[in-house]
Amino acid sequence: ALQFGYEMGTGMRTHMPSNLPYIALVSTLLITTWPQALLVGLGFGLGRAWMALGRHHTDADWWDARWRRHSVVLVRVLAVALAVLLVALLLAS
C-alpha cells in the first residue's frame, strides 16, 4: 500500500501535465519543516483530487479541450504561485 501510494502521489502511475510537482517535492525535502511538508502534501493531494474529480464529473472531451486551451496560462500561474510559496517557506524557516 505504501509503495502504491508513493507511485500514485509522485505521478509514476498517473499522468502529470506539468513538472511543477517535482520542483515542489524537491524544495519541500530541502527547505521545510515536518508541519510545512505535511501542508504541502495536503495541498498537493487536494489539488490532484480536485483535478480528477472535475474531469470525472463533466464531459471528459469538453474538460480535455478546456485544459488544452488554458494549460499555458494555468502552468504559468501555478509556476508563479510555487515560486511565491517557496520564497515564503524560505523566509519562514
C-alpha positions in Angstrom: 0.0 0.0 0.0 2.8 2.4 0.8 4.6 1.7 -2.5 1.3 2.2 -4.4 0.6 5.5 -2.6 4.1 6.7 -3.3 3.8 5.8 -7.0 0.4 7.5 -7.3 1.5 10.6 -5.4 4.6 11.1 -7.4 2.9 10.6 -10.8 4.6 7.3 -11.6 1.2 5.6 -12.2 -0.7 8.7 -13.4 -0.2 11.5 -16.0 1.2 14.7 -14.6 0.5 17.6 -17.0 3.4 19.7 -15.5 6.8 19.2 -13.9 5.9 21.7 -11.1 5.0 18.9 -8.5 8.6 17.6 -8.8 10.0 21.0 -8.1 7.7 21.3 -5.1 8.8 17.9 -3.9 12.5 18.6 -4.0 12.0 22.0 -2.5 9.9 20.6 0.3 12.5 18.0 1.1 15.3 20.6 1.2 13.8 23.6 3.0 10.7 22.7 5.0 9.9 21.5 8.5 7.7 18.5 9.0 4.5 20.5 9.6 5.2 22.6 6.5 5.9 19.4 4.5 2.5 17.9 5.7 0.7 21.1 4.5 2.5 20.9 1.1 1.4 17.2 0.8 -2.1 18.0 1.8 -2.3 20.8 -0.8 -0.9 18.6 -3.5 -3.3 15.8 -2.7 -6.3 18.2 -2.7 -5.2 19.6 -6.0 -4.8 16.2 -7.6 -8.2 15.1 -6.2 -9.9 18.3 -7.4 -8.5 17.9 -10.9 -9.5 14.3 -11.2 -13.0 14.9 -9.7 -13.5 17.8 -12.0 -12.8 15.8 -15.1 -14.9 12.8 -13.8 -18.0 14.9 -13.2 -18.1 16.6 -16.6 -17.8 15.5 -20.2 -14.2 14.3 -20.5 -13.8 15.6 -24.0 -15.0 19.0 -23.0 -12.7 19.0 -20.0 -9.7 18.0 -22.0 -10.4 20.7 -24.6 -10.6 23.3 -21.9 -7.4 22.1 -20.4 -5.6 22.3 -23.7 -7.0 25.8 -24.3 -5.9 27.1 -20.9 -2.9 25.0 -20.0 -0.2 27.5 -20.9 -1.8 30.2 -18.7 -2.5 27.8 -15.9 1.0 26.4 -15.9 2.4 29.9 -15.7 0.1 30.9 -12.9 1.0 27.7 -11.0 4.7 28.3 -11.5 4.4 31.9 -10.1 2.4 30.5 -7.1 5.0 27.9 -6.5 7.8 30.5 -6.6 5.9 32.7 -4.1 5.3 29.8 -1.8 9.0 28.8 -1.9 10.1 32.3 -1.0 7.6 32.3 1.8 8.9 29.0 3.1 12.5 30.2 2.9 11.6 33.3 4.8 9.7 31.3 7.4 12.5 28.9 8.1 
